[in-house]
Amino acid sequence: MSNRIVKMGHDDHFDDAESVKHYAAHMERFGGMYGDFVKHLKSLGCGNRFLEIGPGTGLLTSRVAAVYPDASITALDLSPQMTEYGREYVSGKGFGDRVKWIVGNAEDSEFLTSLGKFDLIYSSLTLHEFSDAKSVIKTLNSALSENGVLSILDLRRVWWLNWIPSKEGFFSSIRSAYQPNELRTMLGELGFARCEVRTMFPFLLSITIRK
Ligand SMILES: C[S@@+](CC[C@H](N)C(=O)[O-])C[C@H]1O[C@@H](n2cnc3c(N)ncnc32)[C@H](O)[C@@H]1O
């Protein structure tokens, strides 16, 4: 298995409205992959204060809002263009009054801590974009309320994708994603006892950390 190839900074293809629309259309086609994750989040039976990290176009945000009708979601994304798209998308689905959009950097621990405590913090397809994922996970864990849960869905670096010569877009994301054992080591170093890393077909993984 080849080494993780770290991306430099966050994806610049989220920096203009046209690329964001293109990404949104792509995710609408593959939206089925959120099904199990949403069921998992629902099964956690968390309280009502949610934080979503890197919500992007708001597809998952809407699905979570639909299964948790009493939840208020803070949606934090680095990209103003993504945020604009996500806000409109979620409002169009009728959940606008329960989602507060913030443009900000999840790697800024002081800023993240200033947002307060949350019963559920979740994220999809964003972990591999952080320059220091371990530090972000540590800060997010400290932002959990008592009995809070941190649940992360991300790509998994599978060996067979290395056979595909393309190094662009999705394939560069796969190359920069983690393997389950790398994350288990990371969580062990952070001293988290109540956590699990699951692999999901075909190239996904999830992390669940309970306070
Ligand atoms: C690949 S997209 C995933 C979007 C969405 N969660 C999904 O499942 O389609 C990654 C998102 O994370 C955001 N992001 C990347 N780095 C971030 C950071 N440091 N803080 C907050 N958001 C970040 C990007 O702007 C983008 O919207």
The ligand as an ORCA input file, in Angstrom:
! r2SCAN-3c Opt
* xyz 0 1
  C     -14.860     17.219     -0.248
  S     -15.842     18.483      0.422
  C     -17.081     17.561      1.310
  C     -18.348     18.336      1.391
  C     -19.523     17.580      2.007
  N     -19.292     17.287      3.396
  C     -19.825     16.326      1.233
  O     -19.948     15.251      1.849
  O     -19.980     16.415      0.012
  C     -14.859     19.102      1.771
  C     -15.461     20.328      2.408
  O     -14.693     20.660      3.560
  C     -14.414     22.048      3.548
  N     -13.156     22.248      4.307
  C     -11.908     21.882      3.942
  N     -11.017     22.230      4.888
  C     -11.728     22.823      5.870
  C     -11.371     23.444      7.105
  N     -10.102     23.499      7.505
  N     -12.351     23.977      7.875
  C     -13.654     23.928      7.467
  N     -14.046     23.370      6.299
  C     -13.091     22.842      5.508
  C     -14.313     22.411      2.067
  O     -14.507     23.788      1.827
  C     -15.441     21.548      1.496
  O     -16.688     22.186      1.549
*
